Amino acid sequence: MNGRGDSEIPDVVDPAEVARRARWTAAGTGALLALAGLAASVLRATGSAPALVPAAYALGAFVCALAAVLGSRGRTRRALWLLIIGAMVMALGDQFD
């Protein structure tokens, strides 16, 4: 420790900053997964896939969009669980393809 005493980075983390970062992460991830699910649903609906496949993608996209809304409102724990469920529903649709 050759520097000045006040040059060290403090270990104090602002809880409001952590909560804000969690809200943005949940909202951004939910929106991204919702767009991906919606795009996959449209692509599968125009192809020769069974009707269950685009429906599963659309349902997963809806769940992820709901997670994005909850995440933006600060309900990050519920949003993250909904993101997991939405991704699982879309993966189930991929298995039917």
GITA-V590782 format. One record per residue. N is the residue number from 1. PHI is phi in radians with two decimals (none if undefined). OMEGA is omega in degrees with one decimal (none if undefined). BURIAL is b if it has 24 or more other C-alpha atoms within 12 Angstrom, else e. Layout:
<<N:PHI:OMEGA:BURIAL> <N:PHI:OMEGA:BURIAL>>
//
This chain:
<<1:none:-178.3:e> <2:-1.66:-175.8:e> <3:-1.51:178.6:e> <4:-1.23:-178.1:e> <5:-1.21:-178.4:e> <6:-1.64:-177.1:e> <7:-1.58:-179.8:e> <8:-1.37:178.9:e> <9:-1.40:-179.7:e> <10:-1.24:-179.9:e> <11:-1.58:-177.9:e> <12:-1.37:179.3:e> <13:-1.96:179.8:e> <14:-1.33:-179.4:e> <15:-1.09:178.3:e> <16:-1.16:177.8:e> <17:-1.17:178.4:e> <18:-1.15:179.0:e> <19:-1.16:178.8:e> <20:-1.13:178.9:e> <21:-1.14:178.1:e> <22:-1.15:178.4:b> <23:-1.10:-180.0:b> <24:-1.14:178.7:b> <25:-1.14:-180.0:b> <26:-1.13:-179.1:b> <27:-1.19:-179.8:b> <28:-1.17:179.3:b> <29:-1.16:177.6:b> <30:-1.09:178.9:b> <31:-1.15:179.4:b> <32:-1.13:178.7:b> <33:-1.18:177.8:b> <34:-1.14:177.4:b> <35:-1.14:178.7:b> <36:-1.14:178.2:b> <37:-1.17:177.6:b> <38:-1.16:177.8:b> <39:-1.11:178.8:e> <40:-1.14:178.7:b> <41:-1.13:179.3:b> <42:-1.16:179.5:e> <43:-1.12:-179.7:e> <44:-1.29:179.5:b> <45:-1.23:179.5:e> <46:-1.43:-179.3:e> <47:-1.63:-177.0:e> <48:-1.78:-179.9:e> <49:-1.33:174.8:e> <50:-1.05:-175.8:e> <51:-1.13:-179.4:e> <52:-1.20:-176.3:e> <53:-1.18:178.3:b> <54:-1.14:177.7:b> <55:-1.14:178.9:b> <56:-1.17:177.0:b> <57:-1.12:-179.7:b> <58:-1.16:178.2:b> <59:-1.14:177.0:b> <60:-1.10:177.4:b> <61:-1.15:177.4:b> <62:-1.12:179.1:b> <63:-1.11:178.8:b> <64:-1.21:175.7:b> <65:-1.15:175.3:b> <66:-1.11:176.8:b> <67:-1.12:177.5:b> <68:-1.13:178.7:b> <69:-1.16:178.3:b> <70:-1.11:179.1:b> <71:-1.14:179.4:b> <72:-1.23:178.4:b> <73:-1.61:175.6:e> <74:1.72:178.4:b> <75:-1.57:-169.5:b> <76:-1.24:-179.9:b> <77:-1.12:177.5:e> <78:-1.14:179.7:b> <79:-1.11:-179.4:b> <80:-1.17:176.1:b> <81:-1.16:177.6:e> <82:-1.18:175.2:b> <83:-1.08:178.2:b> <84:-1.11:-179.3:e> <85:-1.13:179.6:b> <86:-1.09:178.1:b> <87:-1.16:178.1:b> <88:-1.18:177.9:e> <89:-1.14:177.7:b> <90:-1.16:176.8:b> <91:-1.17:176.4:b> <92:-1.12:175.4:e> <93:-1.09:177.4:b> <94:-1.17:178.9:b> <95:-1.21:178.2:e> <96:-1.32:-177.0:e> <97:-1.32:none:e>>
//
